[in-house]
């Protein structure tokens, strides 16, 4: 089986890339990236691309499963328009290329509360992306809507504060359905669903994601 991934330099993408390379059933991994990867592996092909020019890289999007881990924050992007380009336009272009090239399975990290009709920009953007991906010609689509992610060494102060608060309440037996999810566990779940290639569309909300990672831990 061959996998292709975007977002391999992000927290979850890094974890997923390592899992893909370690899995004996995965014979090859292609990573589309904007910056060079320091990682080298016999199974890994790294393609430096300009995501603004999909006509130059869409032919590279081939394989048995496609993983979209790309994403940024409003602070890092600098504006809603710039964040929309990364979180919506780039990921949709990747999904469209995968669909056109006959990739059967597509796995996307979305977000909790994703809704194309939401009044909240981020939730609406994620919901619109989900809606667009659903309309493409995939045999299998997995949409993961995790809650707060626990990223090793994160410099996102908001995430750090939220994680500390949630872990405090979790120790008291409260808000367990909102427990922070380590990115390694999310990556493991993505790989599992990619290999299963269940037919149709699967939407995994935060509660189900936490339940599944606990069951397979």
C-alpha positions in Angstrom: 0.0 0.0 0.0 1.2 3.5 -0.8 0.3 6.6 1.3 0.5 10.3 0.4 0.5 13.0 3.0 0.4 16.8 3.3 1.1 18.6 6.6 4.0 16.2 7.4 5.9 19.0 9.2 3.1 19.7 11.7 2.7 18.1 15.1 0.2 15.4 14.0 1.8 15.0 10.5 5.2 14.3 12.0 3.8 11.5 14.1 1.8 10.1 11.3 4.7 10.1 8.9 6.8 8.1 11.4 4.0 5.6 11.8 3.6 5.2 8.1 7.3 4.6 7.6 7.4 2.0 10.4 4.3 0.1 9.2 5.4 -3.0 7.2 2.1 -3.0 5.2 3.0 0.5 3.8 5.4 0.1 0.9 5.8 3.7 0.0 5.1 7.2 1.4 5.0 10.4 -0.6 5.1 13.7 1.3 4.2 17.0 -0.4 5.9 19.8 1.6 6.7 23.5 1.2 10.0 23.2 3.0 12.6 20.4 2.9 12.4 17.5 5.4 15.4 16.5 7.4 14.0 12.9 7.6 15.3 10.4 5.1 14.0 6.8 4.7 14.0 4.2 1.9 10.2 4.3 1.6 9.9 8.1 1.7 9.6 10.4 -1.4 9.7 14.1 -0.5 8.2 16.5 -3.1 8.8 20.2 -2.6 5.8 22.0 -4.0 4.1 25.4 -4.3 0.6 24.7 -3.1 -0.6 27.8 -5.0 0.2 26.0 -8.2 -1.7 22.7 -8.0 -1.3 22.1 -11.8 2.4 21.5 -11.1 2.0 18.9 -8.4 -1.5 17.3 -8.7 0.0 14.4 -10.8 2.0 13.4 -7.8 -1.1 12.7 -5.7 -1.4 9.0 -6.3 -1.6 5.9 -4.0 -4.0 4.0 -1.9 -4.7 6.5 0.9 -4.3 10.2 1.2 -3.8 12.0 4.6 -4.4 15.7 5.0 -2.8 17.1 8.2 -2.2 20.6 6.9 -3.3 23.5 9.0 -2.3 26.8 10.6 -3.5 29.3 13.2 -4.9 32.7 12.6 -1.9 34.2 14.5 0.6 32.3 12.4 -1.2 33.0 9.1 -1.6 36.7 9.9 -5.2 37.1 8.6 -8.4 35.1 8.0 -7.7 35.2 4.3 -4.3 33.6 4.7 -5.6 31.0 7.1 -8.4 30.2 4.7 -5.9 29.6 1.9 -4.0 27.0 3.9 -6.8 25.4 5.8 -9.3 25.3 3.0 -7.9 26.0 -0.5 -4.7 24.0 -0.2 -6.4 21.0 1.4 -9.3 21.0 -1.1 -6.8 21.2 -4.0 -5.0 18.1 -2.5 -8.3 16.3 -2.1 -9.4 17.1 -5.6 -6.1 15.8 -7.0 -6.4 12.6 -5.0 -10.0 12.1 -6.2 -9.1 12.8 -9.9 -6.2 10.4 -9.7 -8.3 7.5 -8.3 -7.0 7.4 -4.7 -9.7 5.4 -2.9 -9.3 6.6 0.7 -9.1 10.1 2.1 -8.5 10.9 5.8 -8.8 14.5 7.0 -8.1 16.2 10.3 -11.1 18.6 10.7 -12.1 20.2 14.0 -14.8 19.8 16.7 -17.8 21.9 16.0 -17.1 22.0 12.2 -20.2 23.3 10.5 -20.5 25.1 7.2 -23.3 27.3 8.6 -21.5 28.3 11.8 -21.1 32.0 12.7 -17.6 31.2 13.9 -15.1 31.6 11.1 -12.9 28.7 12.0 -15.8 26.2 12.5 -17.4 27.4 9.3 -14.2 27.0 7.3 -13.7 23.5 8.6 -17.3 22.6 7.9 -17.1 24.0 4.3 -14.0 21.9 3.7 -15.7 18.7 5.0 -18.7 19.4 2.8 -16.4 19.9 -0.3 -14.5 16.7 0.4 -17.7 14.7 0.9 -18.7 15.7 -2.6 -15.6 14.2 -4.2 -15.4 10.7 -5.7 -13.7 8.7 -2.9 -14.6 5.2 -1.9 -13.8 6.1 1.7 -13.7 9.4 3.6 -12.8 9.7 7.2 -13.4 13.1 8.9 -11.8 13.4 12.3 -13.1 16.1 14.6 -10.7 16.1 17.6 -11.0 18.5 20.5 -7.9 20.0 22.1 -4.7 18.4 20.9 -1.8 17.9 23.1 1.3 18.8 21.1 4.8 18.1 22.5 6.8 21.3 23.0 4.0 23.5 21.7 4.6 27.3 21.8 0.8 28.0 21.6 0.1 29.7 25.0 -3.6 29.3 24.6 -3.3 25.6 24.0 -1.0 25.2 27.0 -3.5 27.1 29.3 -6.5 25.2 28.0 -4.7 21.8 28.4 -3.8 22.6 32.0 -7.3 23.6 32.8 -8.8 20.5 31.2 -6.3 18.1 32.9 -7.2 19.7 36.3 -10.9 19.0 35.7 -10.1 15.5 34.3 -8.3 14.6 37.6 -11.5 15.5 39.4 -13.5 13.2 37.1 -15.0 16.1 35.1 -15.1 17.0 31.4 -13.5 13.7 30.4 -15.1 13.8 27.0 -13.0 17.0 26.4 -9.7 15.5 27.6 -6.7 16.7 25.6 -5.7 14.2 22.9 -2.0 13.5 22.3 -1.2 14.0 18.6 0.5 10.6 18.5 -2.8 8.9 19.4 -4.6 10.9 16.7 -2.0 9.8 14.2 -2.4 6.2 15.2 -6.2 6.4 14.7 -5.7 8.1 11.3 -3.5 5.2 10.1 -5.9 2.6 11.4 -8.8 4.1 9.4 -6.6 4.6 6.4 -5.8 0.9 6.3 -9.4 -0.2 7.0 -10.7 1.8 4.0 -14.3 1.6 5.2 -16.7 2.4 2.5 -18.6 5.7 2.6 -18.1 8.6 4.9 -17.1 8.2 8.6 -17.3 11.2 10.9 -15.5 10.8 14.3 -16.4 13.3 16.9 -14.1 14.0 19.8 -15.9 11.7 22.2 -15.7 8.8 19.8 -12.0 9.5 19.0 -11.1 9.5 22.7 -13.1 6.2 23.2 -11.3 4.5 20.3 -7.8 5.5 21.2 -8.5 4.3 24.8 -9.8 1.0 23.4 -6.8 0.4 21.3 -4.2 1.8 23.7 
